[in-house]
Amino acid sequence: MQRVNVSTRIFISLLNEGTDCWRPANAKERGEGVFEILGIIPAGEEWQFAHGMRVRCRPKQFADGSTALVAYESAVDQP
């Protein structure tokens, strides 16, 4: 059976915005709460983590009451 390649929506913090801002981004799960960021950063935005990086994610409840996965730290592969 072939495994389907599915992406997950995560949120990445925007830097230098003056207030907490989050950008949705597609990511591929790599296992154990680690995701690889897909897509391109829009012009004029500075993301906490760049395209292609592997990050750890955890749930966050936003002000509107919704909950989503947010990237909170880089996940560096161990040699």
PyMOL Python script that loads the backbone (N, CA, C, O; Angstrom):
from pymol import cmd

cmd.read_pdbstr("""\
ATOM      1  N   MET A   1       0.838  -1.177   0.000  1.00  0.00           N
ATOM      2  CA  MET A   1       0.000   0.000   0.000  1.00  0.00           C
ATOM      3  C   MET A   1       0.884   1.242   0.000  1.00  0.00           C
ATOM      4  O   MET A   1       1.812   1.348   0.802  1.00  0.00           O
ATOM      5  N   GLN A   2       0.594   2.188  -0.906  1.00  0.00           N
ATOM      6  CA  GLN A   2       1.388   3.407  -1.015  1.00  0.00           C
ATOM      7  C   GLN A   2       0.881   4.455  -0.028  1.00  0.00           C
ATOM      8  O   GLN A   2      -0.325   4.652   0.124  1.00  0.00           O
ATOM      9  N   ARG A   3       1.809   5.115   0.630  1.00  0.00           N
ATOM     10  CA  ARG A   3       1.461   6.139   1.611  1.00  0.00           C
ATOM     11  C   ARG A   3       1.195   7.476   0.909  1.00  0.00           C
ATOM     12  O   ARG A   3       1.960   7.881   0.033  1.00  0.00           O
ATOM     13  N   VAL A   4       0.127   8.147   1.288  1.00  0.00           N
ATOM     14  CA  VAL A   4      -0.232   9.425   0.689  1.00  0.00           C
ATOM     15  C   VAL A   4       0.593  10.540   1.337  1.00  0.00           C
ATOM     16  O   VAL A   4       0.778  10.570   2.553  1.00  0.00           O
ATOM     17  N   ASN A   5       1.083  11.450   0.496  1.00  0.00           N
ATOM     18  CA  ASN A   5       1.891  12.566   0.962  1.00  0.00           C
ATOM     19  C   ASN A   5       0.958  13.712   1.358  1.00  0.00           C
ATOM     20  O   ASN A   5       0.457  14.423   0.486  1.00  0.00           O
ATOM     21  N   VAL A   6       0.718  13.902   2.652  1.00  0.00           N
ATOM     22  CA  VAL A   6      -0.233  14.892   3.135  1.00  0.00           C
ATOM     23  C   VAL A   6       0.506  15.968   3.919  1.00  0.00           C
ATOM     24  O   VAL A   6       1.401  15.671   4.710  1.00  0.00           O
ATOM     25  N   SER A   7       0.123  17.215   3.691  1.00  0.00           N
ATOM     26  CA  SER A   7       0.732  18.293   4.473  1.00  0.00           C
ATOM     27  C   SER A   7      -0.221  18.702   5.586  1.00  0.00           C
ATOM     28  O   SER A   7      -1.428  18.470   5.520  1.00  0.00           O
ATOM     29  N   THR A   8       0.355  19.310   6.598  1.00  0.00           N
ATOM     30  CA  THR A   8      -0.379  19.786   7.767  1.00  0.00           C
ATOM     31  C   THR A   8      -0.200  21.295   7.842  1.00  0.00           C
ATOM     32  O   THR A   8       0.862  21.815   7.502  1.00  0.00           O
ATOM     33  N   ARG A   9      -1.230  21.993   8.284  1.00  0.00           N
ATOM     34  CA  ARG A   9      -1.107  23.440   8.458  1.00  0.00           C
ATOM     35  C   ARG A   9      -0.573  23.712   9.861  1.00  0.00           C
ATOM     36  O   ARG A   9      -1.142  23.263  10.856  1.00  0.00           O
ATOM     37  N   ILE A  10       0.532  24.455   9.920  1.00  0.00           N
ATOM     38  CA  ILE A  10       1.084  24.922  11.186  1.00  0.00           C
ATOM     39  C   ILE A  10       1.148  26.445  11.119  1.00  0.00           C
ATOM     40  O   ILE A  10       0.949  27.031  10.055  1.00  0.00           O
ATOM     41  N   PHE A  11       1.424  27.079  12.246  1.00  0.00           N
ATOM     42  CA  PHE A  11       1.548  28.535  12.278  1.00  0.00           C
ATOM     43  C   PHE A  11       2.951  28.907  12.716  1.00  0.00           C
ATOM     44  O   PHE A  11       3.523  28.296  13.618  1.00  0.00           O
ATOM     45  N   ILE A  12       3.496  29.928  12.056  1.00  0.00           N
ATOM     46  CA  ILE A  12       4.849  30.400  12.333  1.00  0.00           C
ATOM     47  C   ILE A  12       4.773  31.867  12.740  1.00  0.00           C
ATOM     48  O   ILE A  12       4.069  32.660  12.115  1.00  0.00           O
ATOM     49  N   SER A  13       5.496  32.211  13.778  1.00  0.00           N
ATOM     50  CA  SER A  13       5.516  33.582  14.275  1.00  0.00           C
ATOM     51  C   SER A  13       6.196  34.506  13.267  1.00  0.00           C
ATOM     52  O   SER A  13       7.231  34.171  12.691  1.00  0.00           O
ATOM     53  N   LEU A  14       5.582  35.685  13.068  1.00  0.00           N
ATOM     54  CA  LEU A  14       6.199  36.719  12.244  1.00  0.00           C
ATOM     55  C   LEU A  14       7.025  37.623  13.145  1.00  0.00           C
ATOM     56  O   LEU A  14       6.595  37.970  14.245  1.00  0.00           O
ATOM     57  N   LEU A  15       8.193  38.000  12.689  1.00  0.00           N
ATOM     58  CA  LEU A  15       9.096  38.839  13.468  1.00  0.00           C
ATOM     59  C   LEU A  15       8.944  40.305  13.085  1.00  0.00           C
ATOM     60  O   LEU A  15       8.539  40.628  11.968  1.00  0.00           O
ATOM     61  N   ASN A  16       9.271  41.180  14.015  1.00  0.00           N
ATOM     62  CA  ASN A  16       9.300  42.630  13.801  1.00  0.00           C
ATOM     63  C   ASN A  16       7.960  43.214  13.372  1.00  0.00           C
ATOM     64  O   ASN A  16       7.904  44.114  12.534  1.00  0.00           O
ATOM     65  N   GLU A  17       6.882  42.696  13.953  1.00  0.00           N
ATOM     66  CA  GLU A  17       5.544  43.175  13.624  1.00  0.00           C
ATOM     67  C   GLU A  17       4.981  44.122  14.680  1.00  0.00           C
ATOM     68  O   GLU A  17       3.970  44.778  14.427  1.00  0.00           O
ATOM     69  N   GLY A  18       5.601  44.213  15.851  1.00  0.00           N
ATOM     70  CA  GLY A  18       5.122  45.089  16.908  1.00  0.00           C
ATOM     71  C   GLY A  18       4.074  44.449  17.800  1.00  0.00           C
ATOM     72  O   GLY A  18       3.784  44.962  18.882  1.00  0.00           O
ATOM     73  N   THR A  19       3.509  43.352  17.368  1.00  0.00           N
ATOM     74  CA  THR A  19       2.535  42.587  18.149  1.00  0.00           C
ATOM     75  C   THR A  19       2.636  41.129  17.710  1.00  0.00           C
ATOM     76  O   THR A  19       3.246  40.838  16.681  1.00  0.00           O
ATOM     77  N   ASP A  20       2.056  40.223  18.465  1.00  0.00           N
ATOM     78  CA  ASP A  20       2.101  38.814  18.081  1.00  0.00           C
ATOM     79  C   ASP A  20       1.308  38.598  16.797  1.00  0.00           C
ATOM     80  O   ASP A  20       0.110  38.878  16.740  1.00  0.00           O
ATOM     81  N   CYS A  21       1.987  38.100  15.771  1.00  0.00           N
ATOM     82  CA  CYS A  21       1.353  37.779  14.493  1.00  0.00           C
ATOM     83  C   CYS A  21       1.799  36.382  14.079  1.00  0.00           C
ATOM     84  O   CYS A  21       2.951  36.002  14.284  1.00  0.00           O
ATOM     85  N   TRP A  22       0.883  35.628  13.500  1.00  0.00           N
ATOM     86  CA  TRP A  22       1.156  34.253  13.099  1.00  0.00           C
ATOM     87  C   TRP A  22       0.759  34.061  11.647  1.00  0.00           C
ATOM     88  O   TRP A  22      -0.296  34.528  11.220  1.00  0.00           O
ATOM     89  N   ARG A  23       1.610  33.367  10.882  1.00  0.00           N
ATOM     90  CA  ARG A  23       1.350  33.070   9.479  1.00  0.00           C
ATOM     91  C   ARG A  23       1.100  31.567   9.329  1.00  0.00           C
ATOM     92  O   ARG A  23       1.920  30.762   9.771  1.00  0.00           O
ATOM     93  N   PRO A  24      -0.028  31.175   8.707  1.00  0.00           N
ATOM     94  CA  PRO A  24      -0.224  29.755   8.438  1.00  0.00           C
ATOM     95  C   PRO A  24       0.743  29.291   7.349  1.00  0.00           C
ATOM     96  O   PRO A  24       1.016  30.024   6.399  1.00  0.00           O
ATOM     97  N   ALA A  25       1.251  28.084   7.495  1.00  0.00           N
ATOM     98  CA  ALA A  25       2.163  27.523   6.500  1.00  0.00           C
ATOM     99  C   ALA A  25       1.917  26.019   6.414  1.00  0.00           C
ATOM    100  O   ALA A  25       1.555  25.379   7.402  1.00  0.00           O
ATOM    101  N   ASN A  26       2.116  25.473   5.238  1.00  0.00           N
ATOM    102  CA  ASN A  26       2.028  24.027   5.081  1.00  0.00           C
ATOM    103  C   ASN A  26       3.338  23.407   5.538  1.00  0.00           C
ATOM    104  O   ASN A  26       4.412  23.980   5.354  1.00  0.00           O
ATOM    105  N   ALA A  27       3.231  22.230   6.133  1.00  0.00           N
ATOM    106  CA  ALA A  27       4.414  21.525   6.615  1.00  0.00           C
ATOM    107  C   ALA A  27       4.184  20.032   6.487  1.00  0.00           C
ATOM    108  O   ALA A  27       3.048  19.559   6.532  1.00  0.00           O
ATOM    109  N   LYS A  28       5.261  19.303   6.328  1.00  0.00           N
ATOM    110  CA  LYS A  28       5.193  17.845   6.245  1.00  0.00           C
ATOM    111  C   LYS A  28       5.677  17.267   7.569  1.00  0.00           C
ATOM    112  O   LYS A  28       6.768  17.592   8.038  1.00  0.00           O
ATOM    113  N   GLU A  29       4.856  16.408   8.163  1.00  0.00           N
ATOM    114  CA  GLU A  29       5.239  15.803   9.434  1.00  0.00           C
ATOM    115  C   GLU A  29       6.378  14.829   9.209  1.00  0.00           C
ATOM    116  O   GLU A  29       6.328  13.985   8.315  1.00  0.00           O
ATOM    117  N   ARG A  30       7.410  14.960  10.036  1.00  0.00           N
ATOM    118  CA  ARG A  30       8.592  14.096   9.958  1.00  0.00           C
ATOM    119  C   ARG A  30       8.675  13.146  11.142  1.00  0.00           C
ATOM    120  O   ARG A  30       9.607  12.346  11.235  1.00  0.00           O
ATOM    121  N   GLY A  31       7.699  13.229  12.053  1.00  0.00           N
ATOM    122  CA  GLY A  31       7.649  12.314  13.183  1.00  0.00           C
ATOM    123  C   GLY A  31       7.912  12.991  14.505  1.00  0.00           C
ATOM    124  O   GLY A  31       8.684  13.947  14.591  1.00  0.00           O
ATOM    125  N   GLU A  32       7.253  12.478  15.549  1.00  0.00           N
ATOM    126  CA  GLU A  32       7.441  12.913  16.931  1.00  0.00           C
ATOM    127  C   GLU A  32       7.343  14.434  17.114  1.00  0.00           C
ATOM    128  O   GLU A  32       8.191  15.034  17.775  1.00  0.00           O
ATOM    129  N   GLY A  33       6.318  15.051  16.534  1.00  0.00           N
ATOM    130  CA  GLY A  33       6.102  16.481  16.713  1.00  0.00           C
ATOM    131  C   GLY A  33       7.017  17.369  15.906  1.00  0.00           C
ATOM    132  O   GLY A  33       7.072  18.577  16.136  1.00  0.00           O
ATOM    133  N   VAL A  34       7.751  16.778  14.944  1.00  0.00           N
ATOM    134  CA  VAL A  34       8.671  17.539  14.095  1.00  0.00           C
ATOM    135  C   VAL A  34       8.048  17.683  12.707  1.00  0.00           C
ATOM    136  O   VAL A  34       7.535  16.720  12.138  1.00  0.00           O
ATOM    137  N   PHE A  35       8.104  18.919  12.170  1.00  0.00           N
ATOM    138  CA  PHE A  35       7.537  19.225  10.866  1.00  0.00           C
ATOM    139  C   PHE A  35       8.561  19.967  10.023  1.00  0.00           C
ATOM    140  O   PHE A  35       9.354  20.754  10.540  1.00  0.00           O
ATOM    141  N   GLU A  36       8.536  19.704   8.698  1.00  0.00           N
ATOM    142  CA  GLU A  36       9.384  20.425   7.756  1.00  0.00           C
ATOM    143  C   GLU A  36       8.522  21.479   7.064  1.00  0.00           C
ATOM    144  O   GLU A  36       7.487  21.153   6.482  1.00  0.00           O
ATOM    145  N   ILE A  37       8.946  22.742   7.128  1.00  0.00           N
ATOM    146  CA  ILE A  37       8.176  23.848   6.577  1.00  0.00           C
ATOM    147  C   ILE A  37       8.246  23.830   5.052  1.00  0.00           C
ATOM    148  O   ILE A  37       9.326  23.762   4.466  1.00  0.00           O
ATOM    149  N   LEU A  38       7.071  23.892   4.421  1.00  0.00           N
ATOM    150  CA  LEU A  38       6.956  23.922   2.963  1.00  0.00           C
ATOM    151  C   LEU A  38       6.530  25.329   2.525  1.00  0.00           C
ATOM    152  O   LEU A  38       6.094  26.129   3.353  1.00  0.00           O
ATOM    153  N   GLY A  39       6.651  25.622   1.259  1.00  0.00           N
ATOM    154  CA  GLY A  39       6.165  26.891   0.732  1.00  0.00           C
ATOM    155  C   GLY A  39       7.214  27.986   0.766  1.00  0.00           C
ATOM    156  O   GLY A  39       8.359  27.781   1.170  1.00  0.00           O
ATOM    157  N   ILE A  40       6.776  29.155   0.326  1.00  0.00           N
ATOM    158  CA  ILE A  40       7.674  30.299   0.182  1.00  0.00           C
ATOM    159  C   ILE A  40       7.222  31.417   1.113  1.00  0.00           C
ATOM    160  O   ILE A  40       6.024  31.642   1.283  1.00  0.00           O
ATOM    161  N   ILE A  41       8.177  32.116   1.713  1.00  0.00           N
ATOM    162  CA  ILE A  41       7.865  33.252   2.584  1.00  0.00           C
ATOM    163  C   ILE A  41       7.473  34.435   1.704  1.00  0.00           C
ATOM    164  O   ILE A  41       8.240  34.822   0.822  1.00  0.00           O
ATOM    165  N   PRO A  42       6.295  35.017   1.926  1.00  0.00           N
ATOM    166  CA  PRO A  42       5.883  36.170   1.121  1.00  0.00           C
ATOM    167  C   PRO A  42       6.844  37.350   1.287  1.00  0.00           C
ATOM    168  O   PRO A  42       7.430  37.549   2.351  1.00  0.00           O
ATOM    169  N   ALA A  43       6.988  38.117   0.221  1.00  0.00           N
ATOM    170  CA  ALA A  43       7.848  39.308   0.253  1.00  0.00           C
ATOM    171  C   ALA A  43       7.389  40.245   1.362  1.00  0.00           C
ATOM    172  O   ALA A  43       6.191  40.444   1.565  1.00  0.00           O
ATOM    173  N   GLY A  44       8.347  40.813   2.070  1.00  0.00           N
ATOM    174  CA  GLY A  44       8.036  41.772   3.118  1.00  0.00           C
ATOM    175  C   GLY A  44       7.771  41.147   4.484  1.00  0.00           C
ATOM    176  O   GLY A  44       7.543  41.866   5.458  1.00  0.00           O
ATOM    177  N   GLU A  45       7.799  39.809   4.567  1.00  0.00           N
ATOM    178  CA  GLU A  45       7.594  39.145   5.857  1.00  0.00           C
ATOM    179  C   GLU A  45       8.897  38.533   6.345  1.00  0.00           C
ATOM    180  O   GLU A  45       9.729  38.092   5.552  1.00  0.00           O
ATOM    181  N   GLU A  46       9.058  38.512   7.659  1.00  0.00           N
ATOM    182  CA  GLU A  46      10.205  37.852   8.282  1.00  0.00           C
ATOM    183  C   GLU A  46       9.660  36.803   9.233  1.00  0.00           C
ATOM    184  O   GLU A  46       9.070  37.130  10.263  1.00  0.00           O
ATOM    185  N   TRP A  47       9.863  35.533   8.881  1.00  0.00           N
ATOM    186  CA  TRP A  47       9.363  34.430   9.694  1.00  0.00           C
ATOM    187  C   TRP A  47      10.402  34.023  10.730  1.00  0.00           C
ATOM    188  O   TRP A  47      11.604  34.173  10.511  1.00  0.00           O
ATOM    189  N   GLN A  48       9.931  33.512  11.851  1.00  0.00           N
ATOM    190  CA  GLN A  48      10.827  32.994  12.886  1.00  0.00           C
ATOM    191  C   GLN A  48      11.638  31.818  12.348  1.00  0.00           C
ATOM    192  O   GLN A  48      12.798  31.638  12.719  1.00  0.00           O
ATOM    193  N   PHE A  49      11.024  31.014  11.470  1.00  0.00           N
ATOM    194  CA  PHE A  49      11.684  29.839  10.886  1.00  0.00           C
ATOM    195  C   PHE A  49      11.505  29.893   9.369  1.00  0.00           C
ATOM    196  O   PHE A  49      10.453  30.307   8.883  1.00  0.00           O
ATOM    197  N   ALA A  50      12.528  29.477   8.623  1.00  0.00           N
ATOM    198  CA  ALA A  50      12.522  29.574   7.167  1.00  0.00           C
ATOM    199  C   ALA A  50      11.996  28.307   6.489  1.00  0.00           C
ATOM    200  O   ALA A  50      11.907  27.239   7.096  1.00  0.00           O
ATOM    201  N   HIS A  51      11.656  28.463   5.224  1.00  0.00           N
ATOM    202  CA  HIS A  51      11.258  27.347   4.365  1.00  0.00           C
ATOM    203  C   HIS A  51      12.316  26.243   4.424  1.00  0.00           C
ATOM    204  O   HIS A  51      13.516  26.519   4.386  1.00  0.00           O
ATOM    205  N   GLY A  52      11.869  25.019   4.515  1.00  0.00           N
ATOM    206  CA  GLY A  52      12.785  23.879   4.525  1.00  0.00           C
ATOM    207  C   GLY A  52      13.293  23.490   5.897  1.00  0.00           C
ATOM    208  O   GLY A  52      13.826  22.394   6.068  1.00  0.00           O
ATOM    209  N   MET A  53      13.139  24.367   6.880  1.00  0.00           N
ATOM    210  CA  MET A  53      13.603  24.047   8.236  1.00  0.00           C
ATOM    211  C   MET A  53      12.695  23.010   8.872  1.00  0.00           C
ATOM    212  O   MET A  53      11.503  22.936   8.574  1.00  0.00           O
ATOM    213  N   ARG A  54      13.272  22.221   9.743  1.00  0.00           N
ATOM    214  CA  ARG A  54      12.501  21.290  10.568  1.00  0.00           C
ATOM    215  C   ARG A  54      12.301  21.942  11.930  1.00  0.00           C
ATOM    216  O   ARG A  54      13.246  22.424  12.555  1.00  0.00           O
ATOM    217  N   VAL A  55      11.057  21.943  12.369  1.00  0.00           N
ATOM    218  CA  VAL A  55      10.698  22.609  13.621  1.00  0.00           C
ATOM    219  C   VAL A  55       9.850  21.694  14.497  1.00  0.00           C
ATOM    220  O   VAL A  55       9.168  20.794  14.008  1.00  0.00           O
ATOM    221  N   ARG A  56       9.910  21.942  15.784  1.00  0.00           N
ATOM    222  CA  ARG A  56       9.010  21.260  16.721  1.00  0.00           C
ATOM    223  C   ARG A  56       7.766  22.127  16.870  1.00  0.00           C
ATOM    224  O   ARG A  56       7.844  23.355  16.896  1.00  0.00           O
ATOM    225  N   CYS A  57       6.625  21.464  16.968  1.00  0.00           N
ATOM    226  CA  CYS A  57       5.355  22.177  17.093  1.00  0.00           C
ATOM    227  C   CYS A  57       4.603  21.708  18.328  1.00  0.00           C
ATOM    228  O   CYS A  57       4.779  20.587  18.805  1.00  0.00           O
ATOM    229  N   ARG A  58       3.752  22.609  18.834  1.00  0.00           N
ATOM    230  CA  ARG A  58       2.883  22.279  19.965  1.00  0.00           C
ATOM    231  C   ARG A  58       1.575  23.058  19.785  1.00  0.00           C
ATOM    232  O   ARG A  58       1.541  24.067  19.081  1.00  0.00           O
ATOM    233  N   PRO A  59       0.516  22.592  20.416  1.00  0.00           N
ATOM    234  CA  PRO A  59      -0.766  23.291  20.292  1.00  0.00           C
ATOM    235  C   PRO A  59      -0.733  24.641  21.013  1.00  0.00           C
ATOM    236  O   PRO A  59      -0.090  24.790  22.052  1.00  0.00           O
ATOM    237  N   LYS A  60      -1.432  25.610  20.444  1.00  0.00           N
ATOM    238  CA  LYS A  60      -1.575  26.938  21.056  1.00  0.00           C
ATOM    239  C   LYS A  60      -3.033  27.362  20.890  1.00  0.00           C
ATOM    240  O   LYS A  60      -3.626  27.184  19.826  1.00  0.00           O
ATOM    241  N   GLN A  61      -3.592  27.919  21.947  1.00  0.00           N
ATOM    242  CA  GLN A  61      -4.938  28.464  21.853  1.00  0.00           C
ATOM    243  C   GLN A  61      -4.823  29.957  21.544  1.00  0.00           C
ATOM    244  O   GLN A  61      -4.149  30.698  22.259  1.00  0.00           O
ATOM    245  N   PHE A  62      -5.485  30.384  20.479  1.00  0.00           N
ATOM    246  CA  PHE A  62      -5.448  31.781  20.052  1.00  0.00           C
ATOM    247  C   PHE A  62      -6.574  32.561  20.719  1.00  0.00           C
ATOM    248  O   PHE A  62      -7.477  31.976  21.317  1.00  0.00           O
ATOM    249  N   ALA A  63      -6.513  33.877  20.611  1.00  0.00           N
ATOM    250  CA  ALA A  63      -7.474  34.767  21.269  1.00  0.00           C
ATOM    251  C   ALA A  63      -8.919  34.492  20.850  1.00  0.00           C
ATOM    252  O   ALA A  63      -9.845  34.727  21.627  1.00  0.00           O
ATOM    253  N   ASP A  64      -9.116  33.995  19.618  1.00  0.00           N
ATOM    254  CA  ASP A  64     -10.479  33.718  19.150  1.00  0.00           C
ATOM    255  C   ASP A  64     -11.017  32.371  19.650  1.00  0.00           C
ATOM    256  O   ASP A  64     -12.135  31.979  19.316  1.00  0.00           O
ATOM    257  N   GLY A  65     -10.208  31.666  20.455  1.00  0.00           N
ATOM    258  CA  GLY A  65     -10.622  30.387  21.012  1.00  0.00           C
ATOM    259  C   GLY A  65     -10.200  29.179  20.194  1.00  0.00           C
ATOM    260  O   GLY A  65     -10.323  28.047  20.662  1.00  0.00           O
ATOM    261  N   SER A  66      -9.704  29.397  18.978  1.00  0.00           N
ATOM    262  CA  SER A  66      -9.253  28.279  18.146  1.00  0.00           C
ATOM    263  C   SER A  66      -7.904  27.771  18.643  1.00  0.00           C
ATOM    264  O   SER A  66      -7.146  28.501  19.283  1.00  0.00           O
ATOM    265  N   THR A  67      -7.621  26.521  18.341  1.00  0.00           N
ATOM    266  CA  THR A  67      -6.350  25.907  18.706  1.00  0.00           C
ATOM    267  C   THR A  67      -5.682  25.374  17.449  1.00  0.00           C
ATOM    268  O   THR A  67      -6.338  24.765  16.604  1.00  0.00           O
ATOM    269  N   ALA A  68      -4.376  25.602  17.324  1.00  0.00           N
ATOM    270  CA  ALA A  68      -3.623  25.128  16.165  1.00  0.00           C
ATOM    271  C   ALA A  68      -2.190  24.825  16.595  1.00  0.00           C
ATOM    272  O   ALA A  68      -1.746  25.230  17.669  1.00  0.00           O
ATOM    273  N   LEU A  69      -1.480  24.104  15.730  1.00  0.00           N
ATOM    274  CA  LEU A  69      -0.074  23.815  15.984  1.00  0.00           C
ATOM    275  C   LEU A  69       0.773  25.022  15.621  1.00  0.00           C
ATOM    276  O   LEU A  69       0.601  25.612  14.555  1.00  0.00           O
ATOM    277  N   VAL A  70       1.693  25.390  16.513  1.00  0.00           N
ATOM    278  CA  VAL A  70       2.632  26.481  16.228  1.00  0.00           C
ATOM    279  C   VAL A  70       4.064  25.968  16.357  1.00  0.00           C
ATOM    280  O   VAL A  70       4.368  25.135  17.211  1.00  0.00           O
ATOM    281  N   ALA A  71       4.930  26.480  15.498  1.00  0.00           N
ATOM    282  CA  ALA A  71       6.353  26.150  15.560  1.00  0.00           C
ATOM    283  C   ALA A  71       6.963  26.939  16.708  1.00  0.00           C
ATOM    284  O   ALA A  71       6.770  28.150  16.811  1.00  0.00           O
ATOM    285  N   TYR A  72       7.712  26.235  17.584  1.00  0.00           N
ATOM    286  CA  TYR A  72       8.301  26.936  18.719  1.00  0.00           C
ATOM    287  C   TYR A  72       9.817  26.789  18.846  1.00  0.00           C
ATOM    288  O   TYR A  72      10.456  27.546  19.577  1.00  0.00           O
ATOM    289  N   GLU A  73      10.399  25.807  18.131  1.00  0.00           N
ATOM    290  CA  GLU A  73      11.868  25.694  18.151  1.00  0.00           C
ATOM    291  C   GLU A  73      12.340  24.883  16.966  1.00  0.00           C
ATOM    292  O   GLU A  73      11.606  24.070  16.404  1.00  0.00           O
ATOM    293  N   SER A  74      13.583  25.126  16.603  1.00  0.00           N
ATOM    294  CA  SER A  74      14.212  24.374  15.525  1.00  0.00           C
ATOM    295  C   SER A  74      14.466  22.941  15.988  1.00  0.00           C
ATOM    296  O   SER A  74      14.811  22.703  17.145  1.00  0.00           O
ATOM    297  N   ALA A  75      14.291  21.998  15.075  1.00  0.00           N
ATOM    298  CA  ALA A  75      14.562  20.588  15.382  1.00  0.00           C
ATOM    299  C   ALA A  75      15.720  20.144  14.507  1.00  0.00           C
ATOM    300  O   ALA A  75      15.534  19.845  13.328  1.00  0.00           O
ATOM    301  N   VAL A  76      16.892  20.101  15.071  1.00  0.00           N
ATOM    302  CA  VAL A  76      18.092  19.736  14.337  1.00  0.00           C
ATOM    303  C   VAL A  76      18.276  18.233  14.432  1.00  0.00           C
ATOM    304  O   VAL A  76      18.209  17.655  15.517  1.00  0.00           O
ATOM    305  N   ASP A  77      18.514  17.588  13.260  1.00  0.00           N
ATOM    306  CA  ASP A  77      18.743  16.139  13.240  1.00  0.00           C
ATOM    307  C   ASP A  77      20.030  15.808  14.000  1.00  0.00           C
ATOM    308  O   ASP A  77      21.039  16.502  13.880  1.00  0.00           O
ATOM    309  N   GLN A  78      19.967  14.757  14.764  1.00  0.00           N
ATOM    310  CA  GLN A  78      21.154  14.288  15.484  1.00  0.00           C
ATOM    311  C   GLN A  78      21.960  13.392  14.551  1.00  0.00           C
ATOM    312  O   GLN A  78      21.381  12.572  13.839  1.00  0.00           O
ATOM    313  N   PRO A  79      23.287  13.531  14.542  1.00  0.00           N
ATOM    314  CA  PRO A  79      24.130  12.683  13.665  1.00  0.00           C
ATOM    315  C   PRO A  79      24.091  11.235  14.082  1.00  0.00           C
ATOM    316  O   PRO A  79      24.738  10.395  13.457  1.00  0.00           O
TER     317      PRO A  79
END
""", "prot")
cmd.dss("prot")
cmd.show_as("cartoon", "prot")
cmd.util.cbc("prot")
cmd.orient("prot")
